[in-house]
Amino acid sequence: MNRVVIVGAAAGGLAVAGSLRQQGFDGRITLIGDEPHLPYDRPPLSKQLLTGQWGPEQLLLRSEPELAALDLDLRLGTAATSLAPRHGTVTLADGSAVPYDELVIATGVRPRPLPGGANTAGVHVLRTQEDALALRERLRPGLRLVIVGGGFVGTEVAAASRQRDVDVTLVEPGPVPLARSIGDDAGRLLTEVHRSNGVRIHTGARATALDTSGGAVTGIRLDDGRRLPADTVLIATGSLPNVDWLRGSGLNISDGVLCDAYSRSAPGIHAVGDVARWYNPLFGFAMRVEHRTTASEQGVTTAHNILRPASPRPFAPVPYFWTDQYHLKIHAYGYLRGHEETVLLDGDLTDGRALIGYRRGRRLSGVLAVDMPFKAVRPWRTALARRTEWADAISAPAPAR
């Protein structure tokens, strides 16, 4: 095995490359990315970069000398367009075919579009460095920003925009922003924080059309007939796995690249990060997790499995994510989506400080903390790793540190 090709030059793909070198691989590593930039971090796009606290140079995952030390065959600014597993090649947009012995798919996700918004001035999405910088240029005091979608991207941009004295309105089709990701209780808590910081929130409403004048957006139409005036609109209605280039490859690409517990999709083919839907043996079902920590950890495990196929390691993490909004730091361990019950383990929701437990089946499936010290959250990772029964978790809500 002499040639490893990694398609996707963000956190997951770079983690594979770095870990391969660290574990002694001295063959050819080709890292392919559709953006022209050196690999950079995405979480700060909706936070530090958008507020202006950081510049693009602070996003780099590795400095140029550190990247050069990995001795990579970098193919940046060129997207992969197709995969031929029978021939062991990836075809790029420039027409070249890159052969591989082992392939890692790390192509991430892209924003879900709103019909009619692609060529309208003032309509934005947020996934790339260019997206964030283009939106940042628009954010000025008094600007009317309408954010369509109340998930992590939408709420983080709302918080960052209020720091720049932007007039922010958020539209969420569900009854509570962020409820699908973190549940009703935590979602309501954060909703009140946003309202107290001046964000207008419309729930139970869907954006159906854009109003425009002279090719620029002037407002959003909702399904209940209301019109919201806007100078700028951010579409933050979720994401789609970047798997279109894999059509015809024979891989299962329903809701991402389906993988086994070892992040293998097919012989010699692996997937990591946001695009991977893998079987997590710790939780007992397949999951796709769009969080930075998971992408990096999966990259390290996948590098091991590429180099040691006779003794592979299952990727069985306790997922972790965080978000910063206003003065609040939110941490979570586990898998919160699809939960069936929540309970307040510590704190007081009315005071804006809470430690919330999540149940799926008979087990504790996740824990989320709002404005709580990290030392109060960290021990719950062990409880999740031990597959703690729900009844035991809520009867003794203070695991040993």
PyMOL commands that set and color helices and strands:
alter all, ss='L'
color gray80, all
select helices_A, chain A and resi 11-22+43-46+48-51+56-59+64-69+129-138+152-163+179-182+184-196+244-246+273-275+292-307+349-351+374-377+379-385+390-395
alter helices_A, ss='H'
color red, helices_A
select strands_A, chain A and resi 3-7+28-33+73-76+80-84+89-92+97-99+102-105+109-111+123-124+144-148+167-172+200-203+207-213+216-222+227-229+232-235+239-241+257-259+264-266+269-271+276-280+285-287+320-325+328-334+341-348+353-360+363-370
alter strands_A, ss='S'
color yellow, strands_A
deselect
rebuild
show_as cartoon
